[in-house]
């Protein structure tokens, strides 16, 4: 599908925000609700001993769905038996080494393996579906939250298809392990909401209600309205798919009463975790929808920096999966973001390189300077332009901060330009606090680089961003932030002055 730049950002945000919520909640899983204002961090730990910023089963089960859908983009279709079989085989491999597998999911996987072994073949999607039906028949209930937590990637594969098809596909995907109608309908409603958010940038969990039978739509409307009168902590049985759905939506709704944009994303996920009990799953569910509405650019860098998990992926990998799924053309190894190299040969001189006038541990440069990181002893790179997967040699993924910001004076060309520029400056400061030498760069160091350099300079030198920009221009004679960026620096200077706070102590 031909997505515009903002839709690309939102598609890329789905899996990254899902994983961020998941990793944020991992260290608090099964705990009691936290008081309002309690700090929530990616501390890791919890009952299963996850590392800080490591995602759990929620994201680990979503990734095989995304990869299978990507593989089938040009073949039989996203809900074909072949695609579903690819998913369940990956789940089987993951479960054999996972730290945590939900009880219902674990039971279904084991039963599906037995069915396949009895038939003398590898496990197939039909084995999972049959095992899930048997589990439901035997227990009388199979409405855990284990299918809703992983369902977000499906929405990206249905951006150019009818929402009614997505509801059916979500039910099929859920029924691989969770046959209960509540689980299937929850997945359908959440997927349609994610699809709507990617395409329109709107948070509307009611958008899928007309696709359900009238009686079921009425039941779900009442559940949604209850969520909007409540807080996540009010849903004490959030291992049940209905209360997990309600907990996630109540977090989004409650935080949205006082926050918008990237701040809404952050506060919603923190609110979900403060709700207690199945914290990682509720926050992961909320994250998938919030990422769809606000995009990759809205996910705080401090959450993205060390985000990781099975099967050895990082935030950039999830970003790529989301973008390519949304595009619907499969993996494109020759183009960004999967290409090994990004060609800037037509951009003229890109080799500018100077030290920051307020901190000689920070280098300011064009994209050509990236090849000199080893020579200069640079430990961390903050990139404000697209790069290939091999364009930054010798720098670990957690020491390479990437920010999407288009050098444009048109405000609508960027989803959250001011937030992203400030996040980039904060990333420089974060690396410097760790004792690292930093390269801050864009393509030609003319607009984006000096803007972020001015924000950072204001913070470390205690001067206004405009005064910091004057100093940066003396070091970088061609520095000329575009009118929008220049206006942001002026606005930040005025806000800092009026609030009587240190220059550069910007709001995130």
BATI-79467 format. One record per residue (C-alpha): x, y, z. Coordinates in nm, 3 decimals, padded with zeros to 5 digits. Layout:
BEGIN
atom X->X Y->Y Z->Z
...
This chain:
BEGIN
atom X->00.000 Y->00.000 Z->00.000
atom X->00.123 Y->00.350 Z->-00.077
atom X->00.153 Y->00.514 Z->00.263
atom X->00.235 Y->00.879 Z->00.318
atom X->00.528 Y->00.965 Z->00.548
atom X->00.310 Y->01.008 Z->00.856
atom X->00.141 Y->00.672 Z->00.793
atom X->00.483 Y->00.512 Z->00.754
atom X->00.576 Y->00.654 Z->01.093
atom X->00.258 Y->00.517 Z->01.248
atom X->00.300 Y->00.172 Z->01.093
atom X->00.657 Y->00.163 Z->01.225
atom X->00.532 Y->00.260 Z->01.569
atom X->00.293 Y->-00.032 Z->01.621
atom X->00.542 Y->-00.304 Z->01.714
atom X->00.792 Y->-00.069 Z->01.877
atom X->00.534 Y->00.081 Z->02.113
atom X->00.385 Y->-00.265 Z->02.179
atom X->00.730 Y->-00.393 Z->02.281
atom X->00.801 Y->-00.080 Z->02.484
atom X->00.483 Y->-00.128 Z->02.685
atom X->00.563 Y->-00.495 Z->02.725
atom X->00.918 Y->-00.432 Z->02.852
atom X->00.797 Y->-00.148 Z->03.074
atom X->00.549 Y->-00.376 Z->03.247
atom X->00.775 Y->-00.683 Z->03.272
atom X->00.929 Y->-00.588 Z->03.604
atom X->00.590 Y->-00.523 Z->03.768
atom X->00.400 Y->-00.831 Z->03.649
atom X->00.160 Y->-00.982 Z->03.903
atom X->00.226 Y->-00.696 Z->04.144
atom X->-00.035 Y->-00.485 Z->04.318
atom X->-00.143 Y->-00.152 Z->04.168
atom X->00.100 Y->00.134 Z->04.218
atom X->00.003 Y->00.473 Z->04.361
atom X->-00.053 Y->00.767 Z->04.129
atom X->00.274 Y->00.929 Z->04.034
atom X->00.486 Y->00.623 Z->04.120
atom X->00.789 Y->00.599 Z->03.893
atom X->00.765 Y->00.334 Z->03.621
atom X->01.087 Y->00.225 Z->03.450
atom X->01.214 Y->-00.058 Z->03.233
atom X->01.379 Y->-00.210 Z->03.536
atom X->01.344 Y->-00.573 Z->03.433
atom X->01.319 Y->-00.851 Z->03.687
atom X->00.968 Y->-00.953 Z->03.781
atom X->00.866 Y->-01.315 Z->03.843
atom X->01.048 Y->-01.442 Z->03.531
atom X->01.373 Y->-01.251 Z->03.566
atom X->01.365 Y->-01.044 Z->03.248
atom X->01.660 Y->-00.815 Z->03.179
atom X->01.601 Y->-00.440 Z->03.183
atom X->01.426 Y->-00.335 Z->02.858
atom X->01.367 Y->-00.699 Z->02.756
atom X->01.024 Y->-00.778 Z->02.615
atom X->00.823 Y->-01.081 Z->02.721
atom X->00.597 Y->-01.338 Z->02.559
atom X->00.358 Y->-01.068 Z->02.437
atom X->00.605 Y->-00.931 Z->02.182
atom X->00.777 Y->-01.264 Z->02.124
atom X->00.448 Y->-01.413 Z->02.002
atom X->00.367 Y->-01.106 Z->01.791
atom X->00.696 Y->-01.121 Z->01.601
atom X->00.627 Y->-01.458 Z->01.427
atom X->00.290 Y->-01.321 Z->01.318
atom X->00.461 Y->-01.016 Z->01.167
atom X->00.730 Y->-01.221 Z->00.996
atom X->00.485 Y->-01.475 Z->00.855
atom X->00.259 Y->-01.199 Z->00.725
atom X->00.559 Y->-01.033 Z->00.565
atom X->00.664 Y->-01.357 Z->00.396
atom X->00.311 Y->-01.415 Z->00.264
atom X->00.254 Y->-01.058 Z->00.145
atom X->00.292 Y->-01.154 Z->-00.221
atom X->00.181 Y->-01.516 Z->-00.192
atom X->-00.144 Y->-01.672 Z->-00.078
atom X->-00.238 Y->-01.391 Z->00.158
atom X->-00.202 Y->-01.299 Z->00.526
atom X->-00.451 Y->-01.556 Z->00.658
atom X->-00.358 Y->-01.847 Z->00.435
atom X->-00.296 Y->-02.190 Z->00.594
atom X->00.069 Y->-02.160 Z->00.493
atom X->00.108 Y->-01.827 Z->00.675
atom X->-00.069 Y->-01.957 Z->00.985
atom X->00.143 Y->-02.272 Z->00.987
atom X->00.455 Y->-02.057 Z->00.968
atom X->00.330 Y->-01.870 Z->01.275
atom X->00.255 Y->-02.176 Z->01.488
atom X->00.586 Y->-02.345 Z->01.405
atom X->00.769 Y->-02.034 Z->01.519
atom X->00.562 Y->-02.031 Z->01.839
atom X->00.655 Y->-02.394 Z->01.899
atom X->01.026 Y->-02.313 Z->01.867
atom X->00.993 Y->-02.008 Z->02.091
atom X->00.802 Y->-02.197 Z->02.361
atom X->01.082 Y->-02.453 Z->02.390
atom X->01.321 Y->-02.183 Z->02.517
atom X->01.094 Y->-01.910 Z->02.652
atom X->01.117 Y->-01.779 Z->03.008
atom X->00.741 Y->-01.750 Z->03.029
atom X->00.455 Y->-01.905 Z->02.831
atom X->00.096 Y->-01.844 Z->02.935
atom X->-00.077 Y->-02.148 Z->03.085
atom X->-00.347 Y->-02.174 Z->02.820
atom X->-00.106 Y->-02.113 Z->02.534
atom X->00.138 Y->-02.367 Z->02.675
atom X->-00.136 Y->-02.629 Z->02.703
atom X->-00.251 Y->-02.572 Z->02.343
atom X->00.106 Y->-02.587 Z->02.207
atom X->00.170 Y->-02.916 Z->02.386
atom X->-00.159 Y->-03.065 Z->02.262
atom X->-00.094 Y->-02.948 Z->01.904
atom X->00.247 Y->-03.115 Z->01.908
atom X->00.087 Y->-03.439 Z->02.019
atom X->-00.169 Y->-03.421 Z->01.737
atom X->00.106 Y->-03.363 Z->01.481
atom X->00.321 Y->-03.643 Z->01.622
atom X->00.027 Y->-03.885 Z->01.609
atom X->-00.020 Y->-03.797 Z->01.242
atom X->00.352 Y->-03.841 Z->01.174
atom X->00.419 Y->-03.488 Z->01.048
atom X->00.533 Y->-03.143 Z->01.155
atom X->00.288 Y->-02.929 Z->01.346
atom X->00.041 Y->-02.730 Z->01.136
atom X->-00.208 Y->-02.451 Z->01.199
atom X->-00.495 Y->-02.698 Z->01.199
atom X->-00.334 Y->-02.881 Z->01.493
atom X->-00.334 Y->-02.562 Z->01.697
atom X->-00.693 Y->-02.479 Z->01.609
atom X->-00.808 Y->-02.829 Z->01.699
atom X->-00.614 Y->-02.821 Z->02.025
atom X->-00.765 Y->-02.482 Z->02.113
atom X->-01.118 Y->-02.609 Z->02.047
atom X->-01.052 Y->-02.913 Z->02.264
atom X->-00.915 Y->-02.693 Z->02.543
atom X->-01.227 Y->-02.478 Z->02.533
atom X->-01.457 Y->-02.779 Z->02.532
atom X->-01.271 Y->-02.940 Z->02.822
atom X->-01.242 Y->-02.633 Z->03.044
atom X->-01.549 Y->-02.437 Z->02.938
atom X->-01.343 Y->-02.121 Z->02.907
atom X->-01.054 Y->-02.005 Z->02.694
atom X->-01.079 Y->-01.627 Z->02.710
atom X->-00.737 Y->-01.546 Z->02.848
atom X->-00.562 Y->-01.236 Z->02.715
atom X->-00.296 Y->-01.436 Z->02.528
atom X->-00.433 Y->-01.378 Z->02.179
atom X->-00.512 Y->-01.008 Z->02.219
atom X->-00.160 Y->-00.931 Z->02.340
atom X->-00.001 Y->-01.050 Z->02.014
atom X->-00.256 Y->-00.953 Z->01.750
atom X->-00.139 Y->-00.603 Z->01.648
atom X->00.074 Y->-00.704 Z->01.344
atom X->-00.233 Y->-00.843 Z->01.170
atom X->-00.382 Y->-00.495 Z->01.141
atom X->-00.081 Y->-00.379 Z->00.937
atom X->-00.137 Y->-00.655 Z->00.681
atom X->-00.495 Y->-00.536 Z->00.626
atom X->-00.449 Y->-00.164 Z->00.570
atom X->-00.576 Y->-00.182 Z->00.212
atom X->-00.838 Y->-00.451 Z->00.276
atom X->-01.186 Y->-00.414 Z->00.415
atom X->-01.213 Y->-00.391 Z->00.795
atom X->-01.469 Y->-00.671 Z->00.785
atom X->-01.201 Y->-00.902 Z->00.644
atom X->-00.969 Y->-00.799 Z->00.925
atom X->-01.228 Y->-00.892 Z->01.189
atom X->-01.258 Y->-01.241 Z->01.040
atom X->-00.881 Y->-01.281 Z->01.013
atom X->-00.833 Y->-01.168 Z->01.373
atom X->-01.080 Y->-01.431 Z->01.486
atom X->-00.891 Y->-01.699 Z->01.295
atom X->-00.557 Y->-01.584 Z->01.440
atom X->-00.700 Y->-01.579 Z->01.792
atom X->-00.854 Y->-01.924 Z->01.751
atom X->-00.512 Y->-02.080 Z->01.701
atom X->-00.490 Y->-02.080 Z->02.082
atom X->-00.799 Y->-01.897 Z->02.214
atom X->-01.129 Y->-02.018 Z->02.070
atom X->-01.359 Y->-01.824 Z->02.302
atom X->-01.578 Y->-01.567 Z->02.119
atom X->-01.476 Y->-01.294 Z->02.365
atom X->-01.111 Y->-01.343 Z->02.268
atom X->-01.186 Y->-01.347 Z->01.897
atom X->-01.404 Y->-01.034 Z->01.914
atom X->-01.154 Y->-00.847 Z->02.130
atom X->-00.883 Y->-00.917 Z->01.873
atom X->-01.109 Y->-00.803 Z->01.591
atom X->-01.205 Y->-00.476 Z->01.760
atom X->-00.849 Y->-00.393 Z->01.862
atom X->-00.709 Y->-00.473 Z->01.517
atom X->-00.967 Y->-00.255 Z->01.344
atom X->-00.883 Y->00.027 Z->01.586
atom X->-00.511 Y->-00.012 Z->01.503
atom X->-00.583 Y->-00.011 Z->01.130
atom X->-00.791 Y->00.305 Z->01.170
atom X->-00.519 Y->00.472 Z->01.377
atom X->-00.243 Y->00.399 Z->01.124
atom X->-00.450 Y->00.533 Z->00.837
atom X->-00.605 Y->00.832 Z->01.014
atom X->-00.401 Y->00.905 Z->01.325
atom X->-00.710 Y->00.868 Z->01.545
atom X->-00.773 Y->00.664 Z->01.860
atom X->-01.120 Y->00.513 Z->01.824
atom X->-01.183 Y->00.171 Z->01.977
atom X->-01.551 Y->00.192 Z->01.874
atom X->-01.477 Y->00.197 Z->01.502
atom X->-01.514 Y->-00.181 Z->01.470
atom X->-01.843 Y->-00.214 Z->01.661
atom X->-02.064 Y->-00.198 Z->01.346
atom X->-01.882 Y->-00.509 Z->01.220
atom X->-02.015 Y->-00.723 Z->01.507
atom X->-02.370 Y->-00.861 Z->01.537
atom X->-02.594 Y->-00.602 Z->01.706
atom X->-02.623 Y->-00.795 Z->02.031
atom X->-02.248 Y->-00.843 Z->02.063
atom X->-02.180 Y->-00.482 Z->01.963
atom X->-02.406 Y->-00.367 Z->02.248
atom X->-02.217 Y->-00.582 Z->02.496
atom X->-01.881 Y->-00.446 Z->02.383
atom X->-02.007 Y->-00.087 Z->02.383
atom X->-02.106 Y->-00.127 Z->02.747
atom X->-01.762 Y->-00.273 Z->02.822
atom X->-01.592 Y->00.021 Z->02.651
atom X->-01.805 Y->00.273 Z->02.838
atom X->-01.719 Y->00.099 Z->03.165
atom X->-01.350 Y->00.128 Z->03.078
atom X->-01.391 Y->00.501 Z->03.022
atom X->-01.542 Y->00.543 Z->03.369
atom X->-01.261 Y->00.345 Z->03.529
atom X->-00.886 Y->00.320 Z->03.579
atom X->-00.669 Y->00.019 Z->03.490
atom X->-00.637 Y->-00.066 Z->03.859
atom X->-01.015 Y->-00.125 Z->03.869
atom X->-00.983 Y->-00.433 Z->03.645
atom X->-00.866 Y->-00.690 Z->03.895
atom X->-00.901 Y->-00.985 Z->03.654
atom X->-00.698 Y->-00.847 Z->03.366
atom X->-00.573 Y->-01.194 Z->03.276
atom X->-00.922 Y->-01.226 Z->03.121
atom X->-00.926 Y->-01.083 Z->02.770
atom X->-01.223 Y->-00.856 Z->02.839
atom X->-01.060 Y->-00.688 Z->03.138
atom X->-00.723 Y->-00.671 Z->02.961
atom X->-00.902 Y->-00.490 Z->02.675
atom X->-01.076 Y->-00.261 Z->02.924
atom X->-00.759 Y->-00.198 Z->03.120
atom X->-00.568 Y->-00.099 Z->02.807
atom X->-00.843 Y->00.131 Z->02.683
atom X->-00.899 Y->00.285 Z->03.026
atom X->-00.527 Y->00.368 Z->03.043
atom X->-00.544 Y->00.538 Z->02.703
atom X->-00.868 Y->00.719 Z->02.784
atom X->-00.766 Y->00.836 Z->03.132
atom X->-00.422 Y->00.961 Z->03.025
atom X->-00.582 Y->01.135 Z->02.728
atom X->-00.782 Y->01.358 Z->02.962
atom X->-00.465 Y->01.553 Z->03.044
atom X->-00.209 Y->01.467 Z->02.776
atom X->-00.175 Y->01.453 Z->02.399
atom X->00.078 Y->01.342 Z->02.140
atom X->00.396 Y->01.171 Z->02.263
atom X->00.313 Y->01.264 Z->02.622
atom X->-00.016 Y->01.076 Z->02.587
atom X->00.166 Y->00.765 Z->02.468
atom X->00.407 Y->00.774 Z->02.760
atom X->00.150 Y->00.851 Z->03.028
atom X->-00.090 Y->00.585 Z->02.897
atom X->00.169 Y->00.310 Z->02.920
atom X->00.279 Y->00.421 Z->03.266
atom X->-00.087 Y->00.427 Z->03.372
atom X->-00.135 Y->00.074 Z->03.236
atom X->00.161 Y->-00.052 Z->03.439
atom X->00.046 Y->00.125 Z->03.755
atom X->-00.278 Y->-00.070 Z->03.721
atom X->-00.098 Y->-00.380 Z->03.847
atom X->-00.137 Y->-00.756 Z->03.795
atom X->-00.082 Y->-00.851 Z->03.427
atom X->00.109 Y->-00.531 Z->03.367
atom X->00.319 Y->-00.631 Z->03.068
atom X->00.023 Y->-00.757 Z->02.870
atom X->-00.209 Y->-00.464 Z->02.938
atom X->00.069 Y->-00.218 Z->02.850
atom X->00.161 Y->-00.416 Z->02.537
atom X->-00.200 Y->-00.413 Z->02.418
atom X->-00.223 Y->-00.039 Z->02.479
atom X->00.116 Y->00.018 Z->02.316
atom X->00.014 Y->-00.140 Z->01.987
atom X->-00.277 Y->00.103 Z->01.949
atom X->-00.088 Y->00.407 Z->02.078
atom X->00.202 Y->00.339 Z->01.841
atom X->-00.047 Y->00.317 Z->01.556
atom X->-00.187 Y->00.660 Z->01.643
atom X->00.131 Y->00.849 Z->01.732
atom X->00.405 Y->00.660 Z->01.550
atom X->00.762 Y->00.550 Z->01.600
atom X->00.868 Y->00.911 Z->01.654
atom X->00.653 Y->00.933 Z->01.969
atom X->00.826 Y->00.645 Z->02.151
atom X->01.078 Y->00.792 Z->02.396
atom X->01.441 Y->00.723 Z->02.311
atom X->01.514 Y->00.610 Z->02.666
atom X->01.267 Y->00.325 Z->02.606
atom X->01.395 Y->00.244 Z->02.257
atom X->01.766 Y->00.255 Z->02.339
atom X->01.805 Y->-00.090 Z->02.491
atom X->01.474 Y->-00.249 Z->02.390
atom X->01.538 Y->-00.612 Z->02.297
atom X->01.413 Y->-00.967 Z->02.316
atom X->01.350 Y->-01.299 Z->02.146
atom X->01.469 Y->-01.388 Z->01.885
atom X->01.762 Y->-01.149 Z->01.927
atom X->01.591 Y->-00.841 Z->01.784
atom X->01.606 Y->-00.471 Z->01.873
atom X->01.381 Y->-00.169 Z->01.826
atom X->01.509 Y->-00.106 Z->01.472
atom X->01.409 Y->-00.459 Z->01.369
atom X->01.056 Y->-00.402 Z->01.497
atom X->01.044 Y->-00.068 Z->01.318
atom X->01.140 Y->-00.241 Z->00.991
atom X->00.880 Y->-00.514 Z->01.035
atom X->00.607 Y->-00.259 Z->01.094
atom X->00.702 Y->-00.042 Z->00.798
atom X->00.730 Y->-00.332 Z->00.557
atom X->00.407 Y->-00.492 Z->00.675
atom X->00.224 Y->-00.165 Z->00.626
atom X->00.372 Y->-00.122 Z->00.282
atom X->00.252 Y->-00.470 Z->00.184
atom X->00.538 Y->-00.545 Z->-00.054
atom X->00.736 Y->-00.792 Z->00.153
atom X->01.100 Y->-00.746 Z->00.247
atom X->01.281 Y->-00.495 Z->00.026
atom X->01.651 Y->-00.548 Z->00.086
atom X->01.758 Y->-00.279 Z->-00.160
atom X->01.570 Y->00.010 Z->00.000
atom X->01.551 Y->00.181 Z->00.338
atom X->01.514 Y->00.073 Z->00.613
atom X->01.650 Y->-00.274 Z->00.527
atom X->01.919 Y->-00.167 Z->00.277
atom X->02.277 Y->-00.205 Z->00.393
atom X->02.376 Y->00.138 Z->00.258
atom X->02.196 Y->00.468 Z->00.208
atom X->02.322 Y->00.661 Z->-00.095
atom X->02.377 Y->01.033 Z->-00.041
atom X->02.620 Y->01.080 Z->-00.330
atom X->02.383 Y->01.325 Z->-00.502
atom X->02.368 Y->01.557 Z->-00.200
atom X->02.701 Y->01.730 Z->-00.260
atom X->02.940 Y->01.791 Z->00.030
atom X->02.848 Y->01.574 Z->00.328
atom X->03.184 Y->01.568 Z->00.505
atom X->03.143 Y->01.863 Z->00.741
atom X->03.287 Y->01.781 Z->01.084
atom X->03.352 Y->02.014 Z->01.379
atom X->03.351 Y->01.994 Z->01.756
atom X->03.056 Y->02.137 Z->01.946
atom X->03.143 Y->02.486 Z->02.072
atom X->03.011 Y->02.406 Z->02.422
atom X->03.137 Y->02.047 Z->02.454
atom X->03.441 Y->01.911 Z->02.275
atom X->03.318 Y->01.558 Z->02.348
atom X->03.046 Y->01.611 Z->02.089
atom X->03.120 Y->01.623 Z->01.717
atom X->02.882 Y->01.785 Z->01.466
atom X->02.889 Y->01.656 Z->01.111
atom X->02.736 Y->01.552 Z->00.785
atom X->02.665 Y->01.193 Z->00.696
atom X->03.013 Y->01.149 Z->00.551
atom X->03.161 Y->01.190 Z->00.897
atom X->03.002 Y->00.861 Z->01.007
atom X->03.291 Y->00.677 Z->00.842
atom X->03.536 Y->00.846 Z->01.078
atom X->03.392 Y->00.724 Z->01.408
atom X->03.675 Y->00.479 Z->01.473
atom X->03.945 Y->00.730 Z->01.377
atom X->03.804 Y->00.992 Z->01.616
atom X->03.732 Y->00.754 Z->01.902
atom X->03.358 Y->00.818 Z->01.883
atom X->03.155 Y->00.588 Z->02.106
atom X->02.797 Y->00.686 Z->02.019
atom X->02.616 Y->00.827 Z->01.716
atom X->02.297 Y->01.033 Z->01.704
atom X->02.154 Y->01.021 Z->01.351
atom X->01.895 Y->01.267 Z->01.219
atom X->01.875 Y->01.115 Z->00.871
atom X->01.823 Y->00.771 Z->00.720
atom X->02.112 Y->00.526 Z->00.728
atom X->02.166 Y->00.175 Z->00.602
atom X->02.210 Y->-00.118 Z->00.837
atom X->02.590 Y->-00.121 Z->00.782
atom X->02.650 Y->00.255 Z->00.756
atom X->02.774 Y->00.300 Z->01.115
atom X->03.066 Y->00.060 Z->01.162
atom X->03.184 Y->-00.036 Z->01.507
atom X->02.893 Y->00.117 Z->01.701
atom X->02.654 Y->-00.106 Z->01.896
atom X->02.282 Y->-00.070 Z->01.839
atom X->02.223 Y->00.078 Z->02.184
atom X->02.489 Y->00.343 Z->02.114
atom X->02.328 Y->00.446 Z->01.787
atom X->02.027 Y->00.671 Z->01.836
atom X->01.811 Y->00.726 Z->01.528
atom X->01.549 Y->00.997 Z->01.495
atom X->01.304 Y->01.055 Z->01.213
atom X->01.283 Y->01.422 Z->01.132
atom X->01.228 Y->01.568 Z->00.788
atom X->01.415 Y->01.891 Z->00.715
atom X->01.103 Y->02.080 Z->00.613
atom X->00.953 Y->02.417 Z->00.708
atom X->00.605 Y->02.265 Z->00.674
atom X->00.481 Y->02.162 Z->01.017
atom X->00.264 Y->01.876 Z->00.890
atom X->00.561 Y->01.704 Z->00.725
atom X->00.671 Y->01.581 Z->01.070
atom X->00.447 Y->01.415 Z->01.324
atom X->00.617 Y->01.557 Z->01.633
atom X->00.906 Y->01.774 Z->01.516
atom X->00.966 Y->01.964 Z->01.841
atom X->00.949 Y->01.647 Z->02.048
atom X->01.187 Y->01.459 Z->01.819
atom X->01.444 Y->01.740 Z->01.810
atom X->01.438 Y->01.765 Z->02.188
atom X->01.463 Y->01.386 Z->02.223
atom X->01.771 Y->01.392 Z->02.000
atom X->01.933 Y->01.657 Z->02.220
atom X->01.845 Y->01.452 Z->02.527
atom X->02.006 Y->01.147 Z->02.364
atom X->02.331 Y->01.340 Z->02.320
atom X->02.318 Y->01.439 Z->02.685
atom X->02.240 Y->01.081 Z->02.788
atom X->02.544 Y->00.946 Z->02.605
atom X->02.767 Y->01.218 Z->02.744
atom X->02.651 Y->01.136 Z->03.096
atom X->02.770 Y->00.782 Z->03.027
atom X->03.115 Y->00.920 Z->02.941
atom X->03.081 Y->00.860 Z->02.565
atom X->03.216 Y->01.075 Z->02.284
atom X->02.926 Y->01.151 Z->02.050
atom X->02.878 Y->01.225 Z->01.682
atom X->02.560 Y->01.422 Z->01.605
atom X->02.487 Y->01.432 Z->01.233
atom X->02.234 Y->01.471 Z->00.954
atom X->02.312 Y->01.474 Z->00.580
atom X->02.498 Y->01.805 Z->00.540
atom X->02.492 Y->01.950 Z->00.894
atom X->02.301 Y->02.253 Z->00.775
atom X->01.956 Y->02.243 Z->00.942
atom X->01.879 Y->01.947 Z->01.164
atom X->02.223 Y->01.908 Z->01.318
atom X->02.262 Y->02.274 Z->01.422
atom X->01.908 Y->02.280 Z->01.563
atom X->01.974 Y->01.984 Z->01.791
atom X->02.323 Y->02.115 Z->01.867
atom X->02.167 Y->02.444 Z->01.983
atom X->01.920 Y->02.264 Z->02.209
atom X->02.199 Y->02.059 Z->02.359
atom X->02.428 Y->02.360 Z->02.390
atom X->02.158 Y->02.555 Z->02.573
atom X->02.127 Y->02.275 Z->02.822
atom X->02.496 Y->02.232 Z->02.901
atom X->02.598 Y->02.600 Z->02.882
atom X->02.293 Y->02.748 Z->03.057
atom X->02.220 Y->02.990 Z->02.773
atom X->01.924 Y->03.032 Z->02.542
atom X->01.891 Y->02.805 Z->02.237
atom X->01.918 Y->03.112 Z->02.014
atom X->02.245 Y->03.217 Z->02.175
atom X->02.367 Y->02.856 Z->02.150
atom X->02.276 Y->02.858 Z->01.781
atom X->02.491 Y->03.168 Z->01.726
atom X->02.787 Y->02.981 Z->01.874
atom X->02.713 Y->02.672 Z->01.663
atom X->02.702 Y->02.886 Z->01.348
atom X->03.051 Y->03.014 Z->01.417
atom X->03.171 Y->02.655 Z->01.418
atom X->02.946 Y->02.549 Z->01.128
atom X->02.933 Y->02.847 Z->00.887
atom X->02.671 Y->02.680 Z->00.665
atom X->02.434 Y->02.612 Z->00.954
atom X->02.090 Y->02.748 Z->00.873
atom X->01.794 Y->02.579 Z->01.044
atom X->01.485 Y->02.593 Z->00.831
atom X->01.218 Y->02.848 Z->00.936
atom X->01.015 Y->02.594 Z->01.132
atom X->01.314 Y->02.472 Z->01.331
atom X->01.433 Y->02.830 Z->01.387
atom X->01.089 Y->02.921 Z->01.519
atom X->01.099 Y->02.623 Z->01.755
atom X->01.432 Y->02.743 Z->01.893
atom X->01.289 Y->03.090 Z->01.941
atom X->00.978 Y->02.952 Z->02.113
atom X->01.192 Y->02.737 Z->02.342
atom X->01.406 Y->03.036 Z->02.431
atom X->01.097 Y->03.237 Z->02.522
atom X->00.942 Y->02.953 Z->02.724
atom X->01.259 Y->02.900 Z->02.922
atom X->01.292 Y->03.271 Z->02.990
atom X->00.929 Y->03.315 Z->03.097
atom X->00.934 Y->03.012 Z->03.326
atom X->01.254 Y->03.123 Z->03.492
atom X->01.409 Y->02.780 Z->03.445
atom X->01.756 Y->02.689 Z->03.317
atom X->01.787 Y->02.723 Z->02.943
atom X->01.769 Y->02.389 Z->02.771
atom X->01.570 Y->02.220 Z->03.051
atom X->01.307 Y->02.140 Z->02.796
atom X->00.979 Y->01.958 Z->02.842
atom X->00.965 Y->01.604 Z->02.703
